[in-house]
């Protein structure tokens, strides 16, 4: 199964996978608008068991593409650095 991947021009690490290149007809308007002026084409990928995706479960992506016609890859949540505590270097 082929998918076409687009990145957001507004939000870092927000990606949209489509079944058909440049066909945003299945994407809800609010989601499309959240991508910025126009989503930027990144690459075409053949989804298969042998091919791993960096941050997405391939079965989940395929299911969303088959069911909805698109898949959204959200940015990784940013850790709250104000609550970050480095592990102690000393053992009591």
C-alpha positions as CSV (number, residue, x, y, z in Angstrom):
1,X,0.0,0.0,0.0
2,X,1.4,3.4,-1.0
3,X,1.0,6.5,1.2
4,X,2.0,10.1,0.6
5,X,3.4,12.0,3.5
6,X,3.0,15.7,4.1
7,X,4.4,17.9,6.9
8,X,2.8,20.9,8.5
9,X,4.1,24.3,7.6
10,X,2.8,25.5,10.9
11,X,3.6,22.8,13.5
12,X,6.9,21.0,13.8
13,X,6.7,17.2,13.6
14,X,3.0,17.1,12.5
15,X,2.6,14.8,9.5
16,X,-0.4,13.8,7.4
17,X,-0.4,10.5,5.5
18,X,-2.7,10.2,2.5
19,X,-3.9,7.4,0.2
20,X,-3.8,9.6,-2.9
21,X,-1.2,12.2,-3.6
22,X,-2.5,15.7,-3.2
23,X,-6.0,14.5,-2.5
24,X,-7.1,16.2,0.8
25,X,-10.8,15.5,0.2
26,X,-11.0,13.0,3.1
27,X,-9.2,15.3,5.6
28,X,-11.5,17.2,7.9
29,X,-11.3,21.0,7.2
30,X,-10.1,21.8,10.8
31,X,-7.3,19.3,10.5
32,X,-6.3,20.6,7.1
33,X,-6.4,24.2,8.4
34,X,-4.2,23.2,11.4
35,X,-1.4,22.2,8.9
36,X,-0.7,25.8,8.0
37,X,-1.1,27.5,4.6
38,X,-0.6,24.3,2.6
39,X,0.8,20.9,3.7
40,X,4.3,20.3,2.3
41,X,4.9,17.1,0.4
42,X,7.7,15.1,2.0
43,X,7.8,11.6,0.4
44,X,6.0,8.6,-1.0
45,X,6.3,5.4,1.0
46,X,5.3,1.8,0.2
47,X,3.8,0.4,3.5
48,X,4.7,-3.2,4.0
49,X,5.6,-5.5,6.9
50,X,9.3,-5.3,6.0
51,X,9.3,-1.5,6.1
52,X,9.4,0.1,9.6
53,X,8.3,3.6,10.2
54,X,10.3,5.8,12.6
55,X,7.5,6.8,15.0
56,X,4.3,5.1,13.9
57,X,2.9,1.6,14.0
58,X,2.5,0.5,10.4
59,X,-0.7,-1.5,11.1
60,X,-2.3,1.5,12.7
61,X,-1.3,3.7,9.8
62,X,-2.7,1.2,7.3
63,X,-5.9,0.8,9.2
64,X,-6.4,4.6,9.4
65,X,-5.7,5.0,5.7
66,X,-8.2,2.2,4.8
67,X,-10.9,3.5,7.2
68,X,-10.5,7.3,7.0
69,X,-8.3,7.9,3.9
70,X,-5.7,9.7,6.0
71,X,-3.5,9.2,9.1
72,X,-2.1,11.9,11.4
73,X,1.3,11.7,13.1
74,X,1.3,14.0,16.0
75,X,4.4,15.7,17.4
76,X,6.2,14.0,20.4
77,X,5.0,15.7,23.6
78,X,7.6,18.1,25.0
79,X,8.8,17.2,28.5
80,X,8.1,19.8,31.2
81,X,11.7,20.8,32.0
82,X,10.7,22.8,35.1
83,X,9.8,19.5,36.8
84,X,12.8,17.6,35.5
85,X,15.1,16.1,38.2
86,X,18.4,14.6,37.3
87,X,19.0,11.2,39.0
88,X,21.3,11.4,41.9
89,X,24.9,10.6,41.1
90,X,25.6,9.5,44.6
91,X,24.5,6.3,46.2
92,X,23.6,6.5,49.9
